[in-house]
Amino acid sequence: MAEYVGKEGKYTWVWSGGTVDFSGDWRSFNYAPTIDVLDATAGSDAAKVKIASFKDGTMSLTLVDQGGTALDAACAEGVGGTLFWSPAGTATNSPKYSAPALCHGQTINPQYNQVVERQINWEQNGARVDSKW
């Protein structure tokens, strides 16, 4: 895939109260996949032996804060839903990802003489799906 410009990205949160499209206000997005590692050391092993276990991940999205109670409800801590992210946008064959997730809530970062930003954090709650538009 060729290079792409981040401003084309599409980020959407679907929860029981509806759909929130962050595409117009987002500034940065991070997906950090992880995996549980189990200790399989036993018997005469001279060094630790580890095996990969369950996949997991965390996501965070920073956006320009537009305020509003709808966003507060959709992204309150403990709210479950599905997060969709497409860093290259929605052009044909662009990568599209999704994962069920639990919201960890939001932080708001007001600064003197700067645009106020809001960061939303999620924890993956099931398998990530990798697809294309």
HUHU-V661512 format. One line per field, one symbol per residue. psi: psi as a letter, one per 40 degrees, with the letter a starting at -180 (. if undefined). burial: b if it has 16 or more other ideal C-beta (glycine too) atoms within 10 Angstrom, else e. A space follows every 50 residues. Layout:
BEGIN
psi: ???
burial: ???
END
This chain:
BEGIN
psi: hiiihdeeihhhhhideahhhedeeidiihhgiiiihihehibeheiihi iibhiaiiiihhihheaiddddddfihehiahhhhgdeaeiheiihiihi ihheaiihghihfihhihhhhihifahihhai.
burial: eeeeeeeebbbbbbbeeeebebeebbeebebeeeeeeeeeeeeeeeeeee eeeeebbebebbbebeeeeebeebbeeebebbbbbbbbbeeeebebbbbb bebbebeeeeeeeeeebbbbbbebbeebeeeee
END
